[in-house]
Amino acid sequence: QVQLVESGGGLVQAGGSLRLSCAASGRTVSNYAMGWFRQAPGKEREFVATISRSGSIPVVADSAKGRFTISRDNAKNTVSLQMNSLKPEDTAIYYCAARSGSLAAVVSAFDYWGQGTQVTVSS
């Protein structure tokens, strides 16, 4: 199995930045496409970003395009989400996820999930 642990969440002012990190352990992480999803209270979990196994293909949701960047360091078994120009609507619990295969943008495609890290953006 793959174990995922997110970190880096917190409380920031609108317009600020946060960098989320996901540490993976278990099987070779380079064999897994990775993703970031978020879930606000009372809402469905939604896609934020995903990245291919090699890191060569990052994809970011339209809501975050131009503000968020996903990256990975397979040597360190980590995936990161750099979040800039944060907005109050970005407030959610952010989850790291992994799947054995190519990148994907839907919750159902991912097999392993972290416990989440809270991101709160104040106005």
C-alpha positions as CSV (number, residue, x, y, z in Angstrom):
1,Q,0.0,0.0,0.0
2,V,0.9,3.7,-0.2
3,Q,0.6,5.9,2.8
4,L,0.1,9.6,2.3
5,V,0.5,12.4,4.8
6,E,-0.3,16.1,4.0
7,S,1.2,19.1,5.6
8,G,1.5,22.8,5.1
9,G,-2.1,23.9,5.7
10,G,-3.0,26.9,7.8
11,L,-4.7,30.2,8.0
12,V,-3.7,32.9,5.5
13,Q,-5.1,36.2,4.3
14,A,-6.6,36.5,0.9
15,G,-3.9,37.1,-1.7
16,G,-1.4,35.1,0.3
17,S,0.4,31.9,-0.4
18,L,0.8,28.4,1.0
19,R,2.7,25.4,0.0
20,L,1.2,22.0,0.7
21,S,3.4,18.9,0.8
22,C,2.5,15.3,0.7
23,A,4.9,12.7,1.9
24,A,4.4,9.2,0.6
25,S,5.7,5.9,1.9
26,G,5.2,2.3,1.0
27,R,5.5,1.3,-2.7
28,T,7.6,3.2,-5.2
29,V,5.8,6.5,-5.6
30,S,7.2,7.1,-9.1
31,N,4.8,4.4,-10.3
32,Y,1.8,6.5,-9.2
33,A,0.1,9.5,-10.6
34,M,-0.7,12.0,-7.9
35,G,-3.4,14.4,-7.3
36,W,-4.7,17.1,-5.0
37,F,-8.4,17.4,-4.1
38,R,-10.3,19.6,-1.7
39,Q,-13.5,19.5,0.1
40,A,-15.4,22.4,1.7
41,P,-18.0,21.8,4.4
42,G,-21.2,20.5,2.9
43,K,-19.7,20.1,-0.6
44,E,-18.4,17.3,-2.7
45,R,-14.7,16.6,-2.9
46,E,-13.4,18.4,-6.0
47,F,-10.4,18.1,-8.2
48,V,-7.6,20.6,-7.8
49,A,-4.6,19.3,-9.6
50,T,-2.9,16.1,-10.8
51,I,0.5,15.2,-12.1
52,S,1.9,12.3,-14.1
53,R,4.2,9.7,-12.8
54,S,7.3,11.3,-14.2
55,G,6.1,14.8,-13.2
56,S,6.2,15.9,-16.9
57,I,2.5,16.5,-17.2
58,P,0.9,18.7,-14.5
59,V,-2.8,19.6,-14.8
60,V,-4.6,22.2,-12.7
61,A,-8.3,22.8,-12.4
62,D,-9.7,25.9,-14.0
63,S,-10.5,27.4,-10.7
64,A,-6.9,27.3,-9.7
65,K,-5.2,27.8,-13.1
66,G,-2.6,30.5,-13.0
67,R,-2.5,30.4,-9.2
68,F,-1.7,26.9,-8.2
69,T,1.2,24.7,-9.3
70,I,1.6,21.0,-8.7
71,S,5.0,19.4,-8.7
72,R,6.7,16.2,-7.5
73,D,10.0,15.0,-6.4
74,N,10.1,11.3,-6.9
75,A,13.6,11.0,-5.3
76,K,12.1,12.3,-2.0
77,N,8.7,10.7,-2.5
78,T,6.9,13.9,-2.2
79,V,4.3,15.9,-4.2
80,S,3.6,19.6,-3.6
81,L,1.0,22.1,-4.3
82,Q,2.1,25.7,-4.4
83,M,-0.9,28.0,-3.9
84,N,-0.6,31.7,-4.7
85,S,-3.1,34.5,-4.8
86,L,-5.4,32.6,-2.4
87,K,-9.0,33.4,-2.3
88,P,-11.6,32.8,0.4
89,E,-13.3,30.2,-1.9
90,D,-10.1,28.2,-1.7
91,T,-10.9,27.4,1.9
92,A,-11.2,23.6,2.3
93,I,-9.6,20.5,3.5
94,Y,-7.0,19.5,1.0
95,Y,-6.3,15.9,0.3
96,C,-3.4,14.2,-1.4
97,A,-4.2,11.2,-3.5
98,A,-2.3,8.5,-5.5
99,R,-3.3,6.1,-8.2
100,S,-1.4,3.3,-9.9
101,G,-1.5,4.6,-13.4
102,S,-1.7,7.8,-15.4
103,L,-2.9,11.1,-14.2
104,A,-6.6,11.6,-13.6
105,A,-9.0,14.3,-12.4
106,V,-11.8,12.4,-10.7
107,V,-12.0,11.2,-7.1
108,S,-13.0,7.7,-8.1
109,A,-9.8,7.1,-10.0
110,F,-7.6,7.4,-7.0
111,D,-6.8,4.5,-4.7
112,Y,-4.9,6.0,-1.8
113,W,-5.7,9.1,0.2
114,G,-4.1,11.2,2.9
115,Q,-5.9,12.4,6.0
116,G,-6.2,16.0,4.7
117,T,-4.8,19.4,5.8
118,Q,-7.0,22.4,6.5
119,V,-6.5,25.5,4.4
120,T,-8.4,28.6,5.5
121,V,-8.3,31.9,3.6
122,S,-9.6,34.9,5.4
123,S,-11.1,37.9,3.6
